Amino acid sequence: MKFGVVVFPGSNCDADCYHAIGVATGARVDYVWHRDTKISGFDCLVLPGGFSYGDYLRTGAIARFSPVMGEISRFAADGGLVLGICNGFQILQEAGLLPGAMRKNESLTFRCHWTWLRVDDSGTPFTCLCRKGQVLRIPIAHYEGNFYLPPEELAAAEERGQVVMRYCTPAGEVVPEANPNGSVGSIAALRNAAGNVLGMMPHPERAAEGVLGSEDGRLIFQSVTEWLRRR
């Protein structure tokens, strides 16, 4: 079982992801450079947070043209597991692997604090160790995390059950006050229609050890290894 952490110029959570995956799962982890055009032997590829290419033009807009993205698209099309965290989520949107776009936070400020997330879909490779309705405590750190889909596309995504997590209160209530960025539907994590690609704005790698204040993020990485073990 092997994870790959993709490194773009400007990634700043790559080492954190590398460490957290190893601590949480014990699985092998290797870095994947953004110029790589041949990658093999991985069970899950992780696009970490950061500021790829300095967020010039638009977050993720340049990274989606990195040579490695062709391989990631083929990997996903073949059913490989792909997890995009924060900037990784934005890159997957730009590459067309996930729907929607990220707008600036409603507050027009960078938000960096703990959030609570209600798991709406515990049947994905990334949440199979969670309970439906379980509340996770995982932090965010972003300026452009205001997830948007046009109403008709949002309705279709909801109908297909693609919403995996929503911002909520500690009691699991999905209310506007618990939404840190104005995302439609309070969406914090969304999967593709096939279910093998997940994007999430909160950072599970920053909540993978008790010393960090929460271990809830471990469930994301451990779910991947459990899902692969069950196959």
C-alpha positions, 0 to 999 in steps of 0.5 A: 500500500503506497501513497504519493504526495504531489509537490508543486512549486508553492506547495507548503503542506507536502511535508505535513501530509507525508508525515501525517499519512505515515503516522496515521497509517504506517503505509509507505509514502513517496513524494511525486514531483510536478514534472513527473510524467510517469508514475506507477505503483501508487494506491492513492495520490494526495494533492496537498495545500499551499499556494501552487505557482503563487496562486498567480492568475487564479488558485490552481489555474497554472498547476493544472497544466503541470506535466504530472496532471496528465498522469493524475487524470489517467490514474483517476480515470482508471479508478485510482484514489485521489485526494485534494486538500485545500489548494489540491482541491482547487487544482482538481477543480481547475483540471476538471476532476471535480466540479465547481469553483472556489470564490474568495471567502465571504468575509474577504479575509484569510480564515485559519481556525478550527471547524466542525464537519458533519460527515454526510457520506460514510461510504467513500474510500476517504470516510469509510471509517466514519459514521454518517452524521459524525462530527469531525474537528479539523482546521481550515486555512484559506482565503478562497474556500467559498465553494460554488456550483450553479443551482442546477449543478448543485441540485444534481450533485446533491441528488447523486450524493456527492456532498461528503462533508458540510461545515456544522456546529459541534452538535452537528447542526448545519447553520450559516453561523458555522459556515466559515467561507460562504460555501453553497450548501455549507459544503466542505468536501465533495467527491466526483460522481465515481467516488474515487476523487475527493476534494476537501478544504479543511486540512486533515493532516493538521489534525492527525495527532493529539499534540495538534489538538485533534486526531479526527484527520487520521480517519481520512487517511486510515479510511483509505487504507481500510478501503484498499484492504477490503478490496 
